[in-house]
Amino acid sequence: MTTNTITTSSMILFRRLIREGSRYNTFKYDPWWRTNVIQLFRDNKDVTDPNEIRSLQDKVKSYRYLIKSSKDLSELLDSYNIGLSSRQRVEKSSNRVGLTVPEWPEDRDRRIQREIEESMQIGKKIDTDQFKKI
C-alpha cells in the first residue's frame, strides 16, 4: 500500500467519521467532539509507519461504528417506546392512532389546586364543591 493510498483512505475515514457524528444529535450540538477529532487527525498527520497508520485507521473505524451503533440503538428504542415512562408511552401510542388521552388525575388535581390558589389571591371565594364535580 503506498503512502498516497494510505493518506487517501485516512481522509475518507475522517470525512465519514465527521459525517456520522453530525447525524447523531448528541454530537451534532456539541462542537467538542468535532474539534477533538480534527485535532487528533492533525496530531497524527506526520505518521509514516504503515502499521501504525493501519492501527490508527482501525481506531477511527471502531469509533465511527460506535457512533453509528449508538444512533441506531437510540432510534430503535424510540420506535418501540422503550425508555419512556408509562405515561409518555400511553400518550405517544394514543396520538399515533389519532386519539387524545384524557387529563391525568394528578394533573387534574394540580390544576384545580392552582385555580383555587389563584382565585384566593384575586379575592374571590370559590366553592370547592364546584371543582369536585368536574
Secondary structure, DSSP 8 states (H G I E B T S, - for coil): --HHHHHHHHHHHHHHHHHHHHHSHHHHT-HHHHHHHHHHHHHTTT---HHHHHHHHHHHHHHHHHHHHHHHHHHHHHHTTTTS-HHHHHHHHHHHTT------HHHHHHHHHHHHHHHHHHT----HHHHHT-
